[in-house]
Protein backbone atom coordinates (compact mmCIF):
# COMPACT_ATOMS: atom_id res chain seq x y z
CA UNK A 1 0.00 0.00 0.00
CA UNK A 2 2.73 2.43 1.00
CA UNK A 3 4.65 1.56 -2.16
CA UNK A 4 1.62 2.41 -4.30
CA UNK A 5 1.20 5.70 -2.47
CA UNK A 6 4.86 6.55 -3.10
CA UNK A 7 4.52 5.70 -6.80
CA UNK A 8 1.38 7.83 -7.11
CA UNK A 9 3.12 10.69 -5.30
CA UNK A 10 6.09 10.54 -7.68
CA UNK A 11 3.76 10.69 -10.68
CA UNK A 12 1.89 13.71 -9.34
CA UNK A 13 2.73 17.33 -10.08
CA UNK A 14 3.41 17.85 -6.37
CA UNK A 15 6.53 15.66 -6.55
CA UNK A 16 9.43 17.92 -7.48
CA UNK A 17 13.00 16.52 -7.32
CA UNK A 18 15.67 18.61 -5.61
CA UNK A 19 17.38 19.39 -8.93
CA UNK A 20 14.11 20.67 -10.40
CA UNK A 21 13.44 22.86 -7.35
CA UNK A 22 16.93 24.31 -7.56
CA UNK A 23 16.51 25.13 -11.25
CA UNK A 24 13.07 26.57 -10.60
CA UNK A 25 14.54 28.82 -7.92
CA UNK A 26 17.35 29.97 -10.20
CA UNK A 27 14.96 30.61 -13.11
CA UNK A 28 12.57 32.73 -11.02
CA UNK A 29 14.92 34.20 -8.41
CA UNK A 30 15.36 37.67 -9.92
CA UNK A 31 11.70 38.13 -10.82
CA UNK A 32 10.41 36.94 -7.44
CA UNK A 33 12.87 39.20 -5.62
CA UNK A 34 11.74 42.14 -7.75
CA UNK A 35 8.08 41.49 -6.91
CA UNK A 36 8.80 41.56 -3.17
CA UNK A 37 10.85 44.73 -3.63
CA UNK A 38 7.92 46.33 -5.46
CA UNK A 39 5.53 44.98 -2.81
CA UNK A 40 7.47 46.73 -0.05
CA UNK A 41 7.32 49.99 -1.99
CA UNK A 42 3.62 49.57 -2.81
CA UNK A 43 2.67 48.70 0.77
CA UNK A 44 4.16 51.98 1.99
CA UNK A 45 2.91 54.18 -0.87
CA UNK A 46 -0.66 52.95 -0.46
CA UNK A 47 -0.82 55.11 2.65
CA UNK A 48 -2.17 57.61 0.11
CA UNK A 49 -5.24 55.34 -0.19
CA UNK A 50 -5.57 55.42 3.60
CA UNK A 51 -5.53 59.21 3.53
CA UNK A 52 -8.11 59.42 0.74
CA UNK A 53 -10.37 56.96 2.57
CA UNK A 54 -10.06 58.58 6.00
CA UNK A 55 -7.64 61.54 6.42
CA UNK A 56 -7.97 61.47 10.19
CA UNK A 57 -7.51 57.72 10.60
CA UNK A 58 -4.61 57.70 8.13
CA UNK A 59 -2.47 59.55 10.67
CA UNK A 60 -2.55 56.42 12.81
CA UNK A 61 -1.60 54.03 9.99
CA UNK A 62 1.77 55.54 9.05
CA UNK A 63 3.75 53.19 11.29
CA UNK A 64 1.78 50.18 10.11
CA UNK A 65 2.42 51.11 6.48
CA UNK A 66 6.15 51.31 7.19
CA UNK A 67 5.95 47.73 8.49
CA UNK A 68 5.51 46.63 4.86
CA UNK A 69 9.23 47.29 4.49
CA UNK A 70 9.68 43.87 6.13
CA UNK A 71 9.11 42.53 2.61
CA UNK A 72 12.64 43.76 1.86
CA UNK A 73 13.84 40.97 4.12
CA UNK A 74 12.27 38.43 1.74
CA UNK A 75 13.91 40.26 -1.17
CA UNK A 76 17.26 39.87 0.59
CA UNK A 77 16.65 36.18 1.35
CA UNK A 78 15.64 35.33 -2.22
CA UNK A 79 18.83 36.91 -3.52
CA UNK A 80 21.01 34.84 -1.17
CA UNK A 81 19.28 31.68 0.06
CA UNK A 82 19.33 28.43 -1.94
CA UNK A 83 17.04 26.19 0.13
CA UNK A 84 13.60 26.54 -1.52
CA UNK A 85 11.67 25.11 1.45
CA UNK A 86 13.28 27.37 4.06
CA UNK A 87 12.94 30.31 1.71
CA UNK A 88 9.25 29.61 1.08
CA UNK A 89 8.59 29.23 4.82
CA UNK A 90 10.32 32.53 5.61
CA UNK A 91 8.43 34.27 2.80
CA UNK A 92 5.07 32.93 4.05
CA UNK A 93 5.75 34.11 7.62
CA UNK A 94 6.60 37.61 6.40
CA UNK A 95 3.56 37.70 4.11
CA UNK A 96 1.28 36.71 7.00
CA UNK A 97 2.80 39.49 9.11
CA UNK A 98 1.95 42.04 6.42
CA UNK A 99 -1.52 40.53 6.03
CA UNK A 100 -2.22 40.95 9.75
CA UNK A 101 -0.74 44.44 9.51
CA UNK A 102 -3.11 45.29 6.66
CA UNK A 103 -6.11 44.15 8.69
CA UNK A 104 -5.03 46.37 11.59
CA UNK A 105 -4.71 49.29 9.17
CA UNK A 106 -8.31 48.77 8.03
CA UNK A 107 -9.54 48.95 11.63
CA UNK A 108 -8.11 52.48 11.93
CA UNK A 109 -9.95 53.73 8.84
CA UNK A 110 -13.60 54.69 8.76
CA UNK A 111 -15.38 52.00 6.70
CA UNK A 112 -11.94 50.51 6.12
CA UNK A 113 -13.20 46.93 6.25
CA UNK A 114 -15.79 47.75 3.59
CA UNK A 115 -13.57 49.64 1.17
CA UNK A 116 -10.41 47.69 1.87
CA UNK A 117 -11.70 44.18 1.34
CA UNK A 118 -10.55 44.28 -2.30
CA UNK A 119 -7.00 44.74 -1.02
CA UNK A 120 -6.98 41.09 0.05
CA UNK A 121 -6.98 40.21 -3.64
CA UNK A 122 -3.34 41.32 -3.80
CA UNK A 123 -2.48 38.42 -1.52
CA UNK A 124 -4.22 35.96 -3.84
CA UNK A 125 -2.32 37.39 -6.81
CA UNK A 126 1.00 37.13 -5.00
CA UNK A 127 1.55 33.33 -5.24
CA UNK A 128 0.96 33.00 -9.02
CA UNK A 129 3.20 36.01 -9.61
CA UNK A 130 5.94 35.91 -6.99
CA UNK A 131 6.04 32.40 -5.54
CA UNK A 132 6.68 30.37 -8.69
CA UNK A 133 10.25 29.88 -7.47
CA UNK A 134 9.00 27.76 -4.58
CA UNK A 135 7.72 24.14 -4.37
CA UNK A 136 4.14 23.62 -5.58
CA UNK A 137 3.02 21.91 -2.38
CA UNK A 138 4.30 24.81 -0.27
CA UNK A 139 2.64 27.31 -2.60
CA UNK A 140 -0.75 25.61 -2.38
CA UNK A 141 -0.47 25.48 1.41
CA UNK A 142 0.52 29.17 1.38
CA UNK A 143 -2.54 30.17 -0.64
CA UNK A 144 -4.88 28.27 1.69
CA UNK A 145 -3.13 29.74 4.74
CA UNK A 146 -3.32 33.29 3.38
CA UNK A 147 -7.00 32.85 2.53
CA UNK A 148 -8.00 31.51 5.96
CA UNK A 149 -5.68 33.74 8.00
CA UNK A 150 -7.95 36.86 8.03
CA UNK A 151 -10.84 34.71 9.30
CA UNK A 152 -8.65 33.58 12.21
CA UNK A 153 -7.44 37.12 12.98
CA UNK A 154 -11.04 38.36 13.05
CA UNK A 155 -12.25 35.48 15.22
CA UNK A 156 -9.48 36.26 17.70
CA UNK A 157 -10.87 39.78 17.99
CA UNK A 158 -8.09 41.71 16.26
CA UNK A 159 -10.16 42.97 13.30
CA UNK A 160 -13.38 44.65 14.38
CA UNK A 161 -15.90 44.97 11.59
CA UNK A 162 -14.43 42.21 9.45
CA UNK A 163 -17.22 40.79 7.26
CA UNK A 164 -16.59 37.07 6.90
CA UNK A 165 -19.28 36.49 4.26
CA UNK A 166 -18.19 39.31 1.93
CA UNK A 167 -14.56 38.28 2.32
CA UNK A 168 -15.32 34.62 1.60
CA UNK A 169 -17.39 35.41 -1.50
CA UNK A 170 -14.54 37.49 -2.95
CA UNK A 171 -11.39 35.70 -1.77
CA UNK A 172 -12.09 31.97 -1.72
CA UNK A 173 -12.96 31.74 -5.45
CA UNK A 174 -9.79 33.75 -6.11
CA UNK A 175 -7.84 31.32 -3.93
CA UNK A 176 -9.14 28.37 -5.95
CA UNK A 177 -8.13 30.09 -9.19
CA UNK A 178 -4.69 30.85 -7.73
CA UNK A 179 -4.23 27.18 -6.78
CA UNK A 180 -5.24 26.07 -10.27
CA UNK A 181 -2.78 28.50 -11.84
CA UNK A 182 -0.01 27.26 -9.56
CA UNK A 183 -0.84 23.62 -10.27
CA UNK A 184 -0.95 23.87 -14.06
CA UNK A 185 2.11 26.10 -14.21
CA UNK A 186 4.12 23.71 -12.00
CA UNK A 187 2.98 20.74 -14.08
CA UNK A 188 3.99 22.47 -17.32
CA UNK A 189 7.31 23.54 -15.82
CA UNK A 190 8.02 19.95 -14.69
CA UNK A 191 7.29 18.63 -18.20
CA UNK A 192 9.56 21.24 -19.76
CA UNK A 193 12.27 20.48 -17.22
CA UNK A 194 12.23 16.75 -18.03
CA UNK A 195 12.39 17.53 -21.76
CA UNK A 196 15.31 19.93 -21.29
CA UNK A 197 17.07 17.36 -19.11
CA UNK A 198 16.64 14.68 -21.79
CA UNK A 199 17.93 17.02 -24.49
CA UNK A 200 20.85 18.07 -22.31
CA UNK A 201 21.74 14.43 -21.68
CA UNK A 202 21.74 13.81 -25.42
CA UNK A 203 24.09 16.75 -25.89
CA UNK A 204 26.77 15.35 -23.57
CA UNK A 205 26.26 11.59 -23.96
CA UNK A 206 28.00 9.27 -26.41
CA UNK A 207 25.13 7.23 -27.80
CA UNK A 208 27.11 4.02 -28.42
CA UNK A 209 28.83 3.68 -25.06
CA UNK A 210 26.41 5.60 -22.85
CA UNK A 211 29.38 7.47 -21.36
CA UNK A 212 30.00 11.20 -21.65
CA UNK A 213 31.18 12.46 -25.03
CA UNK A 214 34.50 14.19 -25.71
CA UNK A 215 33.10 17.74 -25.68
CA UNK A 216 31.55 17.38 -22.24
CA UNK A 217 34.56 15.48 -20.90
CA UNK A 218 36.89 18.31 -21.89
CA UNK A 219 34.65 20.81 -20.08
CA UNK A 220 34.83 18.73 -16.90
CA UNK A 221 38.57 18.25 -17.43
CA UNK A 222 39.25 22.00 -17.61
CA UNK A 223 37.07 22.77 -14.58
CA UNK A 224 38.62 19.98 -12.50
CA UNK A 225 42.16 21.11 -13.27
CA UNK A 226 41.32 24.69 -12.31
CA UNK A 227 39.85 23.42 -9.05
CA UNK A 228 42.89 21.21 -8.41
CA UNK A 229 45.25 24.16 -8.88
CA UNK A 230 43.15 26.39 -6.64
CA UNK A 231 42.62 23.92 -3.78
CA UNK A 232 45.98 22.14 -4.21
CA UNK A 233 44.91 18.51 -4.52
CA UNK A 234 45.87 15.66 -6.84
CA UNK A 235 43.95 14.75 -9.97
CA UNK A 236 44.87 11.93 -12.36
CA UNK A 237 43.99 11.48 -16.02
CA UNK A 238 43.79 8.03 -17.60
CA UNK A 239 43.64 7.59 -21.36
CA UNK A 240 42.42 4.13 -22.30
CA UNK A 241 42.62 2.55 -25.75
CA UNK A 242 41.14 -0.76 -26.90
CA UNK A 243 43.96 -2.95 -28.26
CA UNK A 244 43.84 -4.12 -31.89
CA UNK A 245 40.36 -2.68 -32.28
CA UNK A 246 40.68 -2.29 -36.06
CA UNK A 247 41.45 -6.01 -36.36
CA UNK A 248 38.29 -6.81 -34.38
CA UNK A 249 36.22 -4.65 -36.73
CA UNK A 250 37.86 -6.12 -39.84
CA UNK A 251 37.59 -9.75 -38.74
CA UNK A 252 34.28 -9.83 -36.85
CA UNK A 253 32.48 -6.79 -38.24
CA UNK A 254 31.53 -3.38 -36.84
CA UNK A 255 28.58 -4.66 -34.75
CA UNK A 256 31.05 -6.77 -32.79
CA UNK A 257 33.35 -3.77 -32.43
CA UNK A 258 30.39 -1.85 -31.03
CA UNK A 259 29.86 -4.61 -28.46
CA UNK A 260 33.49 -4.30 -27.37
CA UNK A 261 33.06 -0.54 -26.86
CA UNK A 262 29.85 -1.09 -24.90
CA UNK A 263 31.41 -3.78 -22.72
CA UNK A 264 34.40 -1.61 -21.84
CA UNK A 265 32.02 1.25 -20.97
CA UNK A 266 29.95 -1.11 -18.80
CA UNK A 267 33.08 -2.15 -16.88
CA UNK A 268 33.97 1.50 -16.28
CA UNK A 269 30.50 2.22 -14.89
CA UNK A 270 30.76 -0.76 -12.56
CA UNK A 271 34.30 -0.17 -11.32
CA UNK A 272 34.70 3.61 -11.11
CA UNK A 273 33.62 5.80 -8.20
CA UNK A 274 30.76 8.29 -8.27
CA UNK A 275 33.26 11.15 -8.25
CA UNK A 276 35.12 9.85 -11.32
CA UNK A 277 34.30 10.93 -14.88
CA UNK A 278 34.56 8.51 -17.81
CA UNK A 279 34.00 9.41 -21.46
CA UNK A 280 34.47 8.05 -24.94
CA UNK A 281 36.81 10.58 -26.52
CA UNK A 282 37.52 8.83 -29.82
CA UNK A 283 36.63 5.76 -31.84
CA UNK A 284 38.08 3.21 -29.41
CA UNK A 285 39.66 5.67 -26.98
CA UNK A 286 38.34 6.63 -23.55
CA UNK A 287 39.25 9.29 -21.02
CA UNK A 288 38.90 8.86 -17.26
CA UNK A 289 39.34 11.71 -14.79
CA UNK A 290 40.04 10.78 -11.17
CA UNK A 291 39.69 13.82 -8.86
CA UNK A 292 41.44 13.94 -5.49
CA UNK A 293 43.44 10.88 -6.52
CA UNK A 294 47.27 10.78 -6.42
CA UNK A 295 49.11 8.78 -9.05
CA UNK A 296 49.75 5.74 -6.84
CA UNK A 297 46.05 5.32 -6.05
CA UNK A 298 45.10 6.01 -9.66
CA UNK A 299 47.44 3.26 -10.87
CA UNK A 300 45.67 0.78 -8.59
CA UNK A 301 42.37 1.79 -10.20
CA UNK A 302 43.89 1.56 -13.69
CA UNK A 303 45.32 -1.89 -12.93
CA UNK A 304 41.90 -3.09 -11.79
CA UNK A 305 40.23 -1.77 -14.94
CA UNK A 306 42.89 -3.33 -17.20
CA UNK A 307 42.56 -6.74 -15.55
CA UNK A 308 38.76 -6.57 -15.50
CA UNK A 309 38.63 -5.91 -19.24
CA UNK A 310 41.15 -8.66 -20.00
CA UNK A 311 39.11 -11.21 -18.05
CA UNK A 312 35.88 -10.52 -19.96
CA UNK A 313 34.73 -12.29 -23.11
CA UNK A 314 32.08 -11.63 -25.71
CA UNK A 315 30.21 -13.86 -28.12
CA UNK A 316 28.64 -13.18 -31.50
CA UNK A 317 26.12 -15.44 -33.18
CA UNK A 318 26.75 -17.88 -30.34
CA UNK A 319 30.47 -18.07 -31.06
CA UNK A 320 32.85 -16.80 -28.36
CA UNK A 321 35.32 -14.10 -29.36
CA UNK A 322 38.94 -13.96 -28.28
CA UNK A 323 39.40 -11.85 -25.15
CA UNK A 324 39.95 -8.16 -25.76
CA UNK A 325 42.32 -5.91 -23.83
CA UNK A 326 43.09 -2.26 -23.22
CA UNK A 327 46.21 -0.18 -22.80
CA UNK A 328 46.17 2.68 -20.30
CA UNK A 329 48.32 5.80 -20.02
CA UNK A 330 48.27 7.76 -16.76
CA UNK A 331 49.45 11.22 -15.75
CA UNK A 332 48.81 13.09 -12.51
CA UNK A 333 48.81 16.65 -11.21
CA UNK A 334 50.83 17.98 -9.39
CA UNK A 335 53.45 15.44 -10.59
CA UNK A 336 52.84 16.82 -14.08
CA UNK A 337 51.95 20.41 -14.91
CA UNK A 338 48.30 20.91 -15.84
CA UNK A 339 49.21 22.28 -19.27
CA UNK A 340 51.02 19.01 -20.08
CA UNK A 341 48.70 16.56 -18.33
CA UNK A 342 46.74 15.40 -21.38
CA UNK A 343 49.84 15.19 -23.57
CA UNK A 344 51.69 13.28 -20.86
CA UNK A 345 48.90 10.71 -20.44
CA UNK A 346 48.78 10.33 -24.22
CA UNK A 347 52.55 9.74 -24.34
CA UNK A 348 52.23 7.13 -21.59
CA UNK A 349 49.52 5.39 -23.62
CA UNK A 350 51.79 5.41 -26.68
CA UNK A 351 54.56 3.78 -24.63
CA UNK A 352 52.09 1.13 -23.40
CA UNK A 353 51.29 0.31 -27.03
CA UNK A 354 54.99 0.15 -27.92
CA UNK A 355 55.73 -2.20 -25.04
CA UNK A 356 53.21 -4.79 -26.15
CA UNK A 357 49.74 -3.49 -25.14
CA UNK A 358 47.50 -4.80 -22.34
CA UNK A 359 49.27 -2.81 -19.65
CA UNK A 360 49.28 0.40 -17.61
CA UNK A 361 52.03 2.99 -18.03
CA UNK A 362 52.47 6.09 -15.86
CA UNK A 363 54.12 9.37 -16.85
CA UNK A 364 56.23 10.81 -14.01
CA UNK A 365 58.47 13.85 -14.00
CA UNK A 366 58.64 13.89 -17.80
CA UNK A 367 60.02 10.33 -17.77
CA UNK A 368 57.83 7.41 -18.62
CA UNK A 369 57.77 4.69 -16.01
CA UNK A 370 55.55 1.67 -16.39
CA UNK A 371 53.53 -0.76 -14.40
CA UNK A 372 53.53 -4.01 -16.37
CA UNK A 373 50.59 -6.33 -16.13
C-alpha positions as CSV (number, residue, x, y, z in Angstrom):
1,X,0.0,0.0,0.0
2,X,2.7,2.4,1.0
3,X,4.7,1.6,-2.2
4,X,1.6,2.4,-4.3
5,X,1.2,5.7,-2.5
6,X,4.9,6.6,-3.1
7,X,4.5,5.7,-6.8
8,X,1.4,7.8,-7.1
9,X,3.1,10.7,-5.3
10,X,6.1,10.5,-7.7
11,X,3.8,10.7,-10.7
12,X,1.9,13.7,-9.3
13,X,2.7,17.3,-10.1
14,X,3.4,17.9,-6.4
15,X,6.5,15.7,-6.6
16,X,9.4,17.9,-7.5
17,X,13.0,16.5,-7.3
18,X,15.7,18.6,-5.6
19,X,17.4,19.4,-8.9
20,X,14.1,20.7,-10.4
21,X,13.4,22.9,-7.4
22,X,16.9,24.3,-7.6
23,X,16.5,25.1,-11.3
24,X,13.1,26.6,-10.6
25,X,14.5,28.8,-7.9
26,X,17.3,30.0,-10.2
27,X,15.0,30.6,-13.1
28,X,12.6,32.7,-11.0
29,X,14.9,34.2,-8.4
30,X,15.4,37.7,-9.9
31,X,11.7,38.1,-10.8
32,X,10.4,36.9,-7.4
33,X,12.9,39.2,-5.6
34,X,11.7,42.1,-7.7
35,X,8.1,41.5,-6.9
36,X,8.8,41.6,-3.2
37,X,10.8,44.7,-3.6
38,X,7.9,46.3,-5.5
39,X,5.5,45.0,-2.8
40,X,7.5,46.7,-0.1
41,X,7.3,50.0,-2.0
42,X,3.6,49.6,-2.8
43,X,2.7,48.7,0.8
44,X,4.2,52.0,2.0
45,X,2.9,54.2,-0.9
46,X,-0.7,53.0,-0.5
47,X,-0.8,55.1,2.6
48,X,-2.2,57.6,0.1
49,X,-5.2,55.3,-0.2
50,X,-5.6,55.4,3.6
51,X,-5.5,59.2,3.5
52,X,-8.1,59.4,0.7
53,X,-10.4,57.0,2.6
54,X,-10.1,58.6,6.0
55,X,-7.6,61.5,6.4
56,X,-8.0,61.5,10.2
57,X,-7.5,57.7,10.6
58,X,-4.6,57.7,8.1
59,X,-2.5,59.5,10.7
60,X,-2.5,56.4,12.8
61,X,-1.6,54.0,10.0
62,X,1.8,55.5,9.1
63,X,3.7,53.2,11.3
64,X,1.8,50.2,10.1
65,X,2.4,51.1,6.5
66,X,6.1,51.3,7.2
67,X,6.0,47.7,8.5
68,X,5.5,46.6,4.9
69,X,9.2,47.3,4.5
70,X,9.7,43.9,6.1
71,X,9.1,42.5,2.6
72,X,12.6,43.8,1.9
73,X,13.8,41.0,4.1
74,X,12.3,38.4,1.7
75,X,13.9,40.3,-1.2
76,X,17.3,39.9,0.6
77,X,16.6,36.2,1.3
78,X,15.6,35.3,-2.2
79,X,18.8,36.9,-3.5
80,X,21.0,34.8,-1.2
81,X,19.3,31.7,0.1
82,X,19.3,28.4,-1.9
83,X,17.0,26.2,0.1
84,X,13.6,26.5,-1.5
85,X,11.7,25.1,1.5
86,X,13.3,27.4,4.1
87,X,12.9,30.3,1.7
88,X,9.2,29.6,1.1
89,X,8.6,29.2,4.8
90,X,10.3,32.5,5.6
91,X,8.4,34.3,2.8
92,X,5.1,32.9,4.1
93,X,5.7,34.1,7.6
94,X,6.6,37.6,6.4
95,X,3.6,37.7,4.1
96,X,1.3,36.7,7.0
97,X,2.8,39.5,9.1
98,X,2.0,42.0,6.4
99,X,-1.5,40.5,6.0
100,X,-2.2,40.9,9.8
101,X,-0.7,44.4,9.5
102,X,-3.1,45.3,6.7
103,X,-6.1,44.1,8.7
104,X,-5.0,46.4,11.6
105,X,-4.7,49.3,9.2
106,X,-8.3,48.8,8.0
107,X,-9.5,49.0,11.6
108,X,-8.1,52.5,11.9
109,X,-10.0,53.7,8.8
110,X,-13.6,54.7,8.8
111,X,-15.4,52.0,6.7
112,X,-11.9,50.5,6.1
113,X,-13.2,46.9,6.3
114,X,-15.8,47.8,3.6
115,X,-13.6,49.6,1.2
116,X,-10.4,47.7,1.9
117,X,-11.7,44.2,1.3
118,X,-10.6,44.3,-2.3
119,X,-7.0,44.7,-1.0
120,X,-7.0,41.1,0.1
121,X,-7.0,40.2,-3.6
122,X,-3.3,41.3,-3.8
123,X,-2.5,38.4,-1.5
124,X,-4.2,36.0,-3.8
125,X,-2.3,37.4,-6.8
126,X,1.0,37.1,-5.0
127,X,1.6,33.3,-5.2
128,X,1.0,33.0,-9.0
129,X,3.2,36.0,-9.6
130,X,5.9,35.9,-7.0
131,X,6.0,32.4,-5.5
132,X,6.7,30.4,-8.7
133,X,10.2,29.9,-7.5
134,X,9.0,27.8,-4.6
135,X,7.7,24.1,-4.4
136,X,4.1,23.6,-5.6
137,X,3.0,21.9,-2.4
138,X,4.3,24.8,-0.3
139,X,2.6,27.3,-2.6
140,X,-0.8,25.6,-2.4
141,X,-0.5,25.5,1.4
142,X,0.5,29.2,1.4
143,X,-2.5,30.2,-0.6
144,X,-4.9,28.3,1.7
145,X,-3.1,29.7,4.7
146,X,-3.3,33.3,3.4
147,X,-7.0,32.9,2.5
148,X,-8.0,31.5,6.0
149,X,-5.7,33.7,8.0
150,X,-8.0,36.9,8.0
151,X,-10.8,34.7,9.3
152,X,-8.6,33.6,12.2
153,X,-7.4,37.1,13.0
154,X,-11.0,38.4,13.0
155,X,-12.2,35.5,15.2
156,X,-9.5,36.3,17.7
157,X,-10.9,39.8,18.0
158,X,-8.1,41.7,16.3
159,X,-10.2,43.0,13.3
160,X,-13.4,44.7,14.4
161,X,-15.9,45.0,11.6
162,X,-14.4,42.2,9.4
163,X,-17.2,40.8,7.3
164,X,-16.6,37.1,6.9
165,X,-19.3,36.5,4.3
166,X,-18.2,39.3,1.9
167,X,-14.6,38.3,2.3
168,X,-15.3,34.6,1.6
169,X,-17.4,35.4,-1.5
170,X,-14.5,37.5,-2.9
171,X,-11.4,35.7,-1.8
172,X,-12.1,32.0,-1.7
173,X,-13.0,31.7,-5.4
174,X,-9.8,33.8,-6.1
175,X,-7.8,31.3,-3.9
176,X,-9.1,28.4,-5.9
177,X,-8.1,30.1,-9.2
178,X,-4.7,30.9,-7.7
179,X,-4.2,27.2,-6.8
180,X,-5.2,26.1,-10.3
181,X,-2.8,28.5,-11.8
182,X,0.0,27.3,-9.6
183,X,-0.8,23.6,-10.3
184,X,-0.9,23.9,-14.1
185,X,2.1,26.1,-14.2
186,X,4.1,23.7,-12.0
187,X,3.0,20.7,-14.1
188,X,4.0,22.5,-17.3
189,X,7.3,23.5,-15.8
190,X,8.0,20.0,-14.7
191,X,7.3,18.6,-18.2
192,X,9.6,21.2,-19.8
193,X,12.3,20.5,-17.2
194,X,12.2,16.8,-18.0
195,X,12.4,17.5,-21.8
196,X,15.3,19.9,-21.3
197,X,17.1,17.4,-19.1
198,X,16.6,14.7,-21.8
199,X,17.9,17.0,-24.5
200,X,20.9,18.1,-22.3
201,X,21.7,14.4,-21.7
202,X,21.7,13.8,-25.4
203,X,24.1,16.7,-25.9
204,X,26.8,15.4,-23.6
205,X,26.3,11.6,-24.0
206,X,28.0,9.3,-26.4
207,X,25.1,7.2,-27.8
208,X,27.1,4.0,-28.4
209,X,28.8,3.7,-25.1
210,X,26.4,5.6,-22.8
211,X,29.4,7.5,-21.4
212,X,30.0,11.2,-21.7
213,X,31.2,12.5,-25.0
214,X,34.5,14.2,-25.7
215,X,33.1,17.7,-25.7
216,X,31.6,17.4,-22.2
217,X,34.6,15.5,-20.9
218,X,36.9,18.3,-21.9
219,X,34.6,20.8,-20.1
220,X,34.8,18.7,-16.9
221,X,38.6,18.2,-17.4
222,X,39.2,22.0,-17.6
223,X,37.1,22.8,-14.6
224,X,38.6,20.0,-12.5
225,X,42.2,21.1,-13.3
226,X,41.3,24.7,-12.3
227,X,39.8,23.4,-9.0
228,X,42.9,21.2,-8.4
229,X,45.3,24.2,-8.9
230,X,43.2,26.4,-6.6
231,X,42.6,23.9,-3.8
232,X,46.0,22.1,-4.2
233,X,44.9,18.5,-4.5
234,X,45.9,15.7,-6.8
235,X,44.0,14.7,-10.0
236,X,44.9,11.9,-12.4
237,X,44.0,11.5,-16.0
238,X,43.8,8.0,-17.6
239,X,43.6,7.6,-21.4
240,X,42.4,4.1,-22.3
241,X,42.6,2.5,-25.8
242,X,41.1,-0.8,-26.9
243,X,44.0,-2.9,-28.3
244,X,43.8,-4.1,-31.9
245,X,40.4,-2.7,-32.3
246,X,40.7,-2.3,-36.1
247,X,41.5,-6.0,-36.4
248,X,38.3,-6.8,-34.4
249,X,36.2,-4.7,-36.7
250,X,37.9,-6.1,-39.8
251,X,37.6,-9.7,-38.7
252,X,34.3,-9.8,-36.8
253,X,32.5,-6.8,-38.2
254,X,31.5,-3.4,-36.8
255,X,28.6,-4.7,-34.7
256,X,31.1,-6.8,-32.8
257,X,33.4,-3.8,-32.4
258,X,30.4,-1.8,-31.0
259,X,29.9,-4.6,-28.5
260,X,33.5,-4.3,-27.4
261,X,33.1,-0.5,-26.9
262,X,29.9,-1.1,-24.9
263,X,31.4,-3.8,-22.7
264,X,34.4,-1.6,-21.8
265,X,32.0,1.2,-21.0
266,X,30.0,-1.1,-18.8
267,X,33.1,-2.2,-16.9
268,X,34.0,1.5,-16.3
269,X,30.5,2.2,-14.9
270,X,30.8,-0.8,-12.6
271,X,34.3,-0.2,-11.3
272,X,34.7,3.6,-11.1
273,X,33.6,5.8,-8.2
274,X,30.8,8.3,-8.3
275,X,33.3,11.2,-8.2
276,X,35.1,9.9,-11.3
277,X,34.3,10.9,-14.9
278,X,34.6,8.5,-17.8
279,X,34.0,9.4,-21.5
280,X,34.5,8.0,-24.9
281,X,36.8,10.6,-26.5
282,X,37.5,8.8,-29.8
283,X,36.6,5.8,-31.8
284,X,38.1,3.2,-29.4
285,X,39.7,5.7,-27.0
286,X,38.3,6.6,-23.6
287,X,39.3,9.3,-21.0
288,X,38.9,8.9,-17.3
289,X,39.3,11.7,-14.8
290,X,40.0,10.8,-11.2
291,X,39.7,13.8,-8.9
292,X,41.4,13.9,-5.5
293,X,43.4,10.9,-6.5
294,X,47.3,10.8,-6.4
295,X,49.1,8.8,-9.1
296,X,49.7,5.7,-6.8
297,X,46.0,5.3,-6.0
298,X,45.1,6.0,-9.7
299,X,47.4,3.3,-10.9
300,X,45.7,0.8,-8.6
301,X,42.4,1.8,-10.2
302,X,43.9,1.6,-13.7
303,X,45.3,-1.9,-12.9
304,X,41.9,-3.1,-11.8
305,X,40.2,-1.8,-14.9
306,X,42.9,-3.3,-17.2
307,X,42.6,-6.7,-15.5
308,X,38.8,-6.6,-15.5
309,X,38.6,-5.9,-19.2
310,X,41.2,-8.7,-20.0
311,X,39.1,-11.2,-18.0
312,X,35.9,-10.5,-20.0
313,X,34.7,-12.3,-23.1
314,X,32.1,-11.6,-25.7
315,X,30.2,-13.9,-28.1
316,X,28.6,-13.2,-31.5
317,X,26.1,-15.4,-33.2
318,X,26.7,-17.9,-30.3
319,X,30.5,-18.1,-31.1
320,X,32.8,-16.8,-28.4
321,X,35.3,-14.1,-29.4
322,X,38.9,-14.0,-28.3
323,X,39.4,-11.9,-25.1
324,X,40.0,-8.2,-25.8
325,X,42.3,-5.9,-23.8
326,X,43.1,-2.3,-23.2
327,X,46.2,-0.2,-22.8
328,X,46.2,2.7,-20.3
329,X,48.3,5.8,-20.0
330,X,48.3,7.8,-16.8
331,X,49.4,11.2,-15.7
332,X,48.8,13.1,-12.5
333,X,48.8,16.6,-11.2
334,X,50.8,18.0,-9.4
335,X,53.5,15.4,-10.6
336,X,52.8,16.8,-14.1
337,X,52.0,20.4,-14.9
338,X,48.3,20.9,-15.8
339,X,49.2,22.3,-19.3
340,X,51.0,19.0,-20.1
341,X,48.7,16.6,-18.3
342,X,46.7,15.4,-21.4
343,X,49.8,15.2,-23.6
344,X,51.7,13.3,-20.9
345,X,48.9,10.7,-20.4
346,X,48.8,10.3,-24.2
347,X,52.5,9.7,-24.3
348,X,52.2,7.1,-21.6
349,X,49.5,5.4,-23.6
350,X,51.8,5.4,-26.7
351,X,54.6,3.8,-24.6
352,X,52.1,1.1,-23.4
353,X,51.3,0.3,-27.0
354,X,55.0,0.1,-27.9
355,X,55.7,-2.2,-25.0
356,X,53.2,-4.8,-26.2
357,X,49.7,-3.5,-25.1
358,X,47.5,-4.8,-22.3
359,X,49.3,-2.8,-19.7
360,X,49.3,0.4,-17.6
361,X,52.0,3.0,-18.0
362,X,52.5,6.1,-15.9
363,X,54.1,9.4,-16.8
364,X,56.2,10.8,-14.0
365,X,58.5,13.9,-14.0
366,X,58.6,13.9,-17.8
367,X,60.0,10.3,-17.8
368,X,57.8,7.4,-18.6
369,X,57.8,4.7,-16.0
370,X,55.5,1.7,-16.4
371,X,53.5,-0.8,-14.4
372,X,53.5,-4.0,-16.4
373,X,50.6,-6.3,-16.1
